[in-house]
Amino acid sequence: MTVQSEQSEEAGVPHSDTQHHSPPAVRLRGARLSYGPRTLWDGLDLDIAPGEFLAILGPNGSGKTSLLRVLLGLQPLTAGTVEVAGAPAHRGTSRVGYIPQQRALEATLTLRGSDLVGLGLDGHHWGIGIRQRTERRRRVRQALRAVEATGYAKTPLGLLSGGEQQRLRVAQALVSDPDVLLCDEPLLSLDISHQRRVSRLIAQQARESQAAVLFVTHEINPVLPLVDRVLYLVDGRFRIGTPDEVMNSATLSELYGTDIEVARVGGRLVVAGAESDHGQDHHIHGGEHA
Ligand SMILES: Nc1ncnc2c1ncn2[C@@H]1O[C@H](COP(=O)(O)OP(=O)(O)OP(=O)(O)O)[C@@H](O)[C@H]1O
């Protein structure tokens, strides 16, 4: 079953006059994704404005990563259309930055951090002149500094910790100054101070470069002050709206089909799920658990 979203405006909610006149960075129309008989989402209409920060929430297997894969041109829609930066989604464009869900890299990997970050520029037309090479090196250095990875940029990736590898993935996604930034749980395995730093960098990319940010997360609190809208997916149903419109007891109870309480405590969201028949808490995603 698919429940159409109740959106505050049709498809997109422009957040300022400038955004109002800009074409959307991402546009989905009537989008459906099915794997065999299983439909992850259907009837998804969504415009994301340049500079907008969209948090994507939902339980395991609800189709969050699959949506990012559609936008990367890696997964075709079953129905509907998808445009990214004004063109049908296609793979290999430097206009889209991607921070993938963290996977530990092979301990034997000898590629270095600075090489990994440089790969983020490979969609650009750099030419072979000295000036282009100098500019390329300058950008890589700047991105490494932004995530505080300069000290280990020459170390083989396989020898780095999960958090150090993750900061390099963030630098790789930001180095091309993308129009659309797709982030799949980018804060996992980062300590609190680097969570803050990476969140700030991503928000800065949205604000200063007018990049649209799609941020998949199981916990909205670390980014709550940055979020313009939430897309919440549960078992084929979804809601799109501001955090207040989506992250409330009535909406989440309807999405999960069980009683859920959401409270704001000191600027943070706390969610409490009803007990299931088996005496276990339903696994509710989004905020801290009561
Ligand atoms: N190529 C594929 N073929 C068939 N099924 C797939 C494929 N890719 C993903 N799936 C299934 O689709 C569902 C959604 O997967 P997806 O990774 O998008 O979920 P998710 O919301 O990102 O989950 P998580 O929170 O666990 O990362 C899962 O049940 C997954 O097994």
PDBQT file of the ligand as one rigid body, heavy atoms in Angstrom, charges set to zero:
ROOT
HETATM    1  N1  LIG A 301      19.331  -4.649  -6.603  1.00  0.00    +0.000 N 
HETATM    2  C1  LIG A 301      18.424  -5.139  -5.756  1.00  0.00    +0.000 A 
HETATM    3  N2  LIG A 301      17.651  -6.192  -6.089  1.00  0.00    +0.000 NA
HETATM    4  C2  LIG A 301      16.713  -6.692  -5.256  1.00  0.00    +0.000 A 
HETATM    5  N3  LIG A 301      16.463  -6.181  -4.033  1.00  0.00    +0.000 NA
HETATM    6  C3  LIG A 301      17.197  -5.118  -3.640  1.00  0.00    +0.000 A 
HETATM    7  C4  LIG A 301      18.210  -4.549  -4.472  1.00  0.00    +0.000 A 
HETATM    8  N4  LIG A 301      18.758  -3.492  -3.820  1.00  0.00    +0.000 NA
HETATM    9  C5  LIG A 301      18.124  -3.419  -2.627  1.00  0.00    +0.000 A 
HETATM   10  N5  LIG A 301      17.195  -4.390  -2.516  1.00  0.00    +0.000 N 
HETATM   11  C6  LIG A 301      16.289  -4.595  -1.374  1.00  0.00    +0.000 C 
HETATM   12  O1  LIG A 301      15.453  -3.452  -1.275  1.00  0.00    +0.000 OA
HETATM   13  C7  LIG A 301      15.241  -3.102   0.085  1.00  0.00    +0.000 C 
HETATM   14  C8  LIG A 301      15.637  -1.664   0.324  1.00  0.00    +0.000 C 
HETATM   15  O2  LIG A 301      17.037  -1.561   0.345  1.00  0.00    +0.000 OA
HETATM   16  P1  LIG A 301      17.762  -0.185   0.687  1.00  0.00    +0.000 P 
HETATM   17  O3  LIG A 301      19.225  -0.476   0.796  1.00  0.00    +0.000 OA
HETATM   18  O4  LIG A 301      17.337   0.852  -0.264  1.00  0.00    +0.000 OA
HETATM   19  O5  LIG A 301      17.143   0.121   2.128  1.00  0.00    +0.000 OA
HETATM   20  P2  LIG A 301      17.532   1.223   3.188  1.00  0.00    +0.000 P 
HETATM   21  O6  LIG A 301      16.288   1.939   3.566  1.00  0.00    +0.000 OA
HETATM   22  O7  LIG A 301      18.670   2.065   2.709  1.00  0.00    +0.000 OA
HETATM   23  O8  LIG A 301      17.999   0.294   4.402  1.00  0.00    +0.000 OA
HETATM   24  P3  LIG A 301      19.110   0.470   5.553  1.00  0.00    +0.000 P 
HETATM   25  O9  LIG A 301      18.541   1.431   6.547  1.00  0.00    +0.000 OA
HETATM   26  O10 LIG A 301      19.205  -0.908   6.124  1.00  0.00    +0.000 OA
HETATM   27  O11 LIG A 301      20.390   0.931   4.922  1.00  0.00    +0.000 OA
HETATM   28  C9  LIG A 301      16.036  -4.107   0.905  1.00  0.00    +0.000 C 
HETATM   29  O12 LIG A 301      15.139  -5.089   1.373  1.00  0.00    +0.000 OA
HETATM   30  C10 LIG A 301      17.033  -4.680  -0.063  1.00  0.00    +0.000 C 
HETATM   31  O13 LIG A 301      17.334  -6.010   0.244  1.00  0.00    +0.000 OA
ENDROOT
TORSDOF 0
